[in-house]
Amino acid sequence: MIKWQKNMVKIGALATIVLALAGCSTAKSNGSGQGNNPGKTIKIGVNMELSGSAAGYGQQQKQGIQLAVNKINKAGGIKVGNTKKKIQLVVRDNKTSNTTAASVAAQLVNNDKVVAVVGPAATNAGTASIPNMTKAQVPSVSPSATDPGYTLQKNGAVQKYIFRACFQNNFQGSSAAKFMTSNLKAKNVAILTDNSSDYGTGLTKAFKQTYTGKVASSQTFQEGDKDFNAILTSLKHKKIDAIYAPGYYSELGLIIKQARQAGINVPIVGSDGMADAKLAKIAGNSNTNNVYYTTPFSTKAGETNTLAAAFLKTYQAKYHTTAPTFSALAYDSVYMIKSAIESEKSANSVKITAGLAKITDFKGVTGTITMNKNHNPEKSMTIEKLTDGTVSQAYTVK
């Protein structure tokens, strides 16, 4: 989901870096071997990209987290057995750095003694944090780490303490392929892939594995590219029914704008990296028509989901803007931890881990969630349609 998931460093090398860091950068297992316990409050850590290249996404997630905590605490806190305890947030900035994310994880579990963590947002930062989270036996829920292997060890076994609230890339790619075939009736498509990250290449791989029509053209671009006219000119001479372009609003906004200016008016389908109001600002509202993208949360969700409706209303009142996808995912991440604590009747970190693994039919603002054996949420996907720069329709993909 996140742009900065590129230049993947091998996990072994990451572990070496983590262990080499001085002081608090290496997690120490507590004497009991039973994780962390709550005190007068339930400490939940936030390991988030609040500065650096991913700060925009991290700040959105922080807002969703804070909104959830405020609501829970206003209602008296989380029920633990026969008592209620309020949440105490411990927020730390990983600065969009894998090494810093690992150090932050160690600080949260060792010094701050949190019982659960929300974040990091990015797969690479989350992966760097896994050794410290695992050693301390404290679970983390990432709102947006989408790489399929994030919750798995190299041998295929699940990472016991690692969970996510978002879809994997392969589900997004396959859903887009089915939608283009069934809904758009697209028999010939062009694919434009952001190959500067695992995000774009992973989505394209999943799309190609599922799409049953003909791929008339498959081309790539890089993060930061501005001029796509050469690529688009080559497509004008091909009889394509649609374009699949998994990537981020910064580049996709320009692709949409330049495609429409070149007279290419076929549907353009992308991924959740486009789920931002900045997309239409870059492309221009008049150009942002017949545009679709997969997303775990839709602003139309409030029409059928009362929890989503309340969330959208509260978010608008608090932050004076429409709630973005990343805020909704972070909001659900906090409530998933709350659900785990209440189901296990304990705020011990090992017990919370067990509760997260057992989540079934959890009602969230991003849908009804059941956690599968690989710690991935099973829920419906939404595909939004943009007309004149605004969401005009939403489709549900089971």
Secondary structure, DSSP 8 states (H G I E B T S, - for coil): --TT--S---HHHHHHHHHHS-GGGS----TTSS-----SSEEEEEEE--SSTTHHHHHHHHHHHHHHHHHHHHTT-EEETTEEE-EEEEEEE-TT-HHHHHHHHHIIIIIS--SEEE--SSHHHHHHHHHHHHHHT--EEESS---TTTTB-TTS-B-TTEEESS--HHHHHHHHHHHHHHTS--SEEEEEEETTSHHHHHHHHHHHHH--SEEEEEEEE-TT----HHHHHHHHTS--SEEE--S-HHHHHHHHHHHHHTT--S-EEE-GGG-STHHHHHH-TTT--SEEEEES--TTGGGT-HHHHHHHHHHHHHHSS---HHHHHHHHHHHHHHHHHHHHT---HHHHHHHHHT--SEEETTEEEEE-TTS-EE--EEEEEEETTEEEEEEEE-
